[in-house]
Amino acid sequence: MSIVINKNFDDNKDVWNIDVHGEIDIYTANELKESLIESISSRPKDIILDASNLEYIDSTGLGVLIGILKRLKIDEKDIYINNAKQNVKKLFNITGLDKIFKVEG
């Protein structure tokens, strides 16, 4: 499976809007990691990840998000996971990651 990552910075809200389409797994996680690191290196701001088109995420993908969150926490920033499908939301709940990420919608 492939992944499409659309990102833009919202100057009004001072946040990164990241829209992910497809699957985040061992094959695509590095692409997401590079994209997010590039974004927060230039502007370490909150990330709003729109997961409405995210079909699947595995432990590799979760690891990428945890690593990015650790970098953001240095600047007291967060990652918000919005509009996640039930299977993705369930994974965050089962792993307890819904307690460290802001899972909304």
GINOR-V684781 format. One record per run of one state. SS is the DSSP state (helix for helix, strand for strand, loop for the rest). FROM is the first residue (numbers start at 1). TO is the last residue. Records with the same first field share a line. If there is no record, write none. Layout:
# GINOR-V684781
SS->FROM-TO + FROM-TO
This chain:
# GINOR-V684781
loop->1-2 + 11-14 + 25-28 + 43-45 + 58-58 + 74-78 + 83-85 + 96-96 + 100-101 + 105-105
strand->3-10 + 15-24 + 46-57 + 79-82 + 102-104
helix->29-42 + 59-73 + 86-95 + 97-99
